[in-house]
Amino acid sequence: MPENGSVHDLHISLLGPVQARVGGHQINVPSRLQRAVLAYLALSAGRVVSSARLIDALWGGKAPATVVGTLQGHVSRLRRILGPATHFVVTQPPGH
């Protein structure tokens, strides 16, 4: 278990605006869709969420033709934003 305030701690606030803190520092997650991905994955912590389920949750029946690549881009940018806590967002079949 990491020490309190360790750079490896990831805290996600879901009540009110979605916010992330890593090692006690606020992380700016600028994109609405990246915040939605973060929130959906946080609510499913410890379970693999399929890409199809994420796509349905984020776009419903109005997904663009390039939705798979778009989702991968959002997840990739989210991992970059999380920096040292990137290990909390794992990609494995069939999703994340």
LUMPADREN-66622 format. One record per residue (C-alpha): residue number from 1; x, y, z; chain. Coordinates in nm, 2 decimals. Last residue first. Layout:
REM LUMPADREN-66622
+------+--------+--------+--------+-------+
: resi :     c1 :     c2 :     c3 : chain :
+------+--------+--------+--------+-------+
:  NUM :      X :      Y :      Z :     A :
...
+------+--------+--------+--------+-------+
REM end
This chain:
REM LUMPADREN-66622
+------+--------+--------+--------+-------+
: resi :     c1 :     c2 :     c3 : chain :
+------+--------+--------+--------+-------+
:   96 :  -0.95 :  -0.11 :  -2.03 :     A :
:   95 :  -1.08 :  -0.30 :  -2.33 :     A :
:   94 :  -1.13 :  -0.65 :  -2.45 :     A :
:   93 :  -0.85 :  -0.73 :  -2.41 :     A :
:   92 :  -0.61 :  -0.53 :  -2.19 :     A :
:   91 :  -0.54 :  -0.16 :  -2.16 :     A :
:   90 :  -0.45 :  -0.05 :  -1.80 :     A :
:   89 :  -0.54 :   0.28 :  -1.65 :     A :
:   88 :  -0.41 :   0.28 :  -1.29 :     A :
:   87 :  -0.06 :   0.24 :  -1.42 :     A :
:   86 :  -0.07 :   0.60 :  -1.54 :     A :
:   85 :  -0.03 :   0.72 :  -1.19 :     A :
:   84 :   0.32 :   0.87 :  -1.26 :     A :
:   83 :   0.17 :   1.08 :  -1.54 :     A :
:   82 :  -0.20 :   1.10 :  -1.51 :     A :
:   81 :  -0.21 :   1.33 :  -1.81 :     A :
:   80 :  -0.02 :   1.08 :  -2.03 :     A :
:   79 :  -0.27 :   0.81 :  -1.93 :     A :
:   78 :  -0.56 :   1.04 :  -2.02 :     A :
:   77 :  -0.40 :   1.12 :  -2.36 :     A :
:   76 :  -0.38 :   0.75 :  -2.44 :     A :
:   75 :  -0.74 :   0.68 :  -2.32 :     A :
:   74 :  -0.87 :   0.97 :  -2.53 :     A :
:   73 :  -0.67 :   0.85 :  -2.84 :     A :
:   72 :  -0.79 :   0.50 :  -2.80 :     A :
:   71 :  -1.15 :   0.62 :  -2.78 :     A :
:   70 :  -1.11 :   0.83 :  -3.10 :     A :
:   69 :  -0.95 :   0.53 :  -3.28 :     A :
:   68 :  -1.25 :   0.31 :  -3.19 :     A :
:   67 :  -1.49 :   0.59 :  -3.27 :     A :
:   66 :  -1.38 :   0.66 :  -3.63 :     A :
:   65 :  -1.73 :   0.62 :  -3.78 :     A :
:   64 :  -1.86 :   0.87 :  -3.51 :     A :
:   63 :  -2.07 :   0.73 :  -3.23 :     A :
:   62 :  -2.43 :   0.87 :  -3.21 :     A :
:   61 :  -2.61 :   0.56 :  -3.08 :     A :
:   60 :  -2.46 :   0.60 :  -2.73 :     A :
:   59 :  -2.15 :   0.82 :  -2.75 :     A :
:   58 :  -1.98 :   0.79 :  -2.41 :     A :
:   57 :  -2.16 :   0.49 :  -2.25 :     A :
:   56 :  -2.19 :   0.30 :  -2.58 :     A :
:   55 :  -1.82 :   0.36 :  -2.66 :     A :
:   54 :  -1.72 :   0.26 :  -2.31 :     A :
:   53 :  -1.92 :  -0.06 :  -2.34 :     A :
:   52 :  -1.78 :  -0.14 :  -2.68 :     A :
:   51 :  -1.42 :  -0.08 :  -2.55 :     A :
:   50 :  -1.49 :  -0.34 :  -2.29 :     A :
:   49 :  -1.45 :  -0.24 :  -1.92 :     A :
:   48 :  -1.21 :  -0.47 :  -1.74 :     A :
:   47 :  -1.29 :  -0.48 :  -1.37 :     A :
:   46 :  -1.08 :  -0.36 :  -1.07 :     A :
:   45 :  -1.24 :  -0.01 :  -1.08 :     A :
:   44 :  -1.56 :   0.01 :  -1.27 :     A :
:   43 :  -1.68 :   0.34 :  -1.13 :     A :
:   42 :  -1.32 :   0.47 :  -1.18 :     A :
:   41 :  -1.33 :   0.35 :  -1.54 :     A :
:   40 :  -1.65 :   0.54 :  -1.60 :     A :
:   39 :  -1.52 :   0.85 :  -1.43 :     A :
:   38 :  -1.19 :   0.85 :  -1.62 :     A :
:   37 :  -1.36 :   0.80 :  -1.95 :     A :
:   36 :  -1.60 :   1.08 :  -1.88 :     A :
:   35 :  -1.32 :   1.31 :  -1.78 :     A :
:   34 :  -1.14 :   1.22 :  -2.10 :     A :
:   33 :  -1.46 :   1.30 :  -2.29 :     A :
:   32 :  -1.50 :   1.64 :  -2.13 :     A :
:   31 :  -1.14 :   1.72 :  -2.22 :     A :
:   30 :  -0.92 :   1.92 :  -1.99 :     A :
:   29 :  -0.81 :   1.67 :  -1.72 :     A :
:   28 :  -0.60 :   1.90 :  -1.51 :     A :
:   27 :  -0.44 :   1.70 :  -1.23 :     A :
:   26 :  -0.47 :   1.84 :  -0.87 :     A :
:   25 :  -0.17 :   1.74 :  -0.66 :     A :
:   24 :  -0.19 :   1.52 :  -0.35 :     A :
:   23 :   0.02 :   1.24 :  -0.50 :     A :
:   22 :  -0.21 :   1.23 :  -0.80 :     A :
:   21 :  -0.54 :   1.41 :  -0.78 :     A :
:   20 :  -0.82 :   1.37 :  -1.03 :     A :
:   19 :  -1.14 :   1.57 :  -1.06 :     A :
:   18 :  -1.49 :   1.50 :  -1.21 :     A :
:   17 :  -1.70 :   1.80 :  -1.13 :     A :
:   16 :  -1.96 :   1.74 :  -0.86 :     A :
:   15 :  -1.95 :   1.40 :  -0.69 :     A :
:   14 :  -1.70 :   1.19 :  -0.89 :     A :
:   13 :  -1.37 :   1.28 :  -0.72 :     A :
:   12 :  -1.08 :   1.06 :  -0.82 :     A :
:   11 :  -0.78 :   1.00 :  -0.60 :     A :
:   10 :  -0.47 :   0.84 :  -0.74 :     A :
:    9 :  -0.18 :   0.76 :  -0.51 :     A :
:    8 :   0.15 :   0.68 :  -0.69 :     A :
:    7 :   0.32 :   1.01 :  -0.61 :     A :
:    6 :   0.27 :   0.92 :  -0.24 :     A :
:    5 :   0.04 :   1.14 :  -0.04 :     A :
:    4 :  -0.04 :   0.87 :   0.21 :     A :
:    3 :   0.22 :   0.59 :   0.17 :     A :
:    2 :   0.15 :   0.34 :  -0.10 :     A :
:    1 :   0.00 :   0.00 :   0.00 :     A :
+------+--------+--------+--------+-------+
REM end
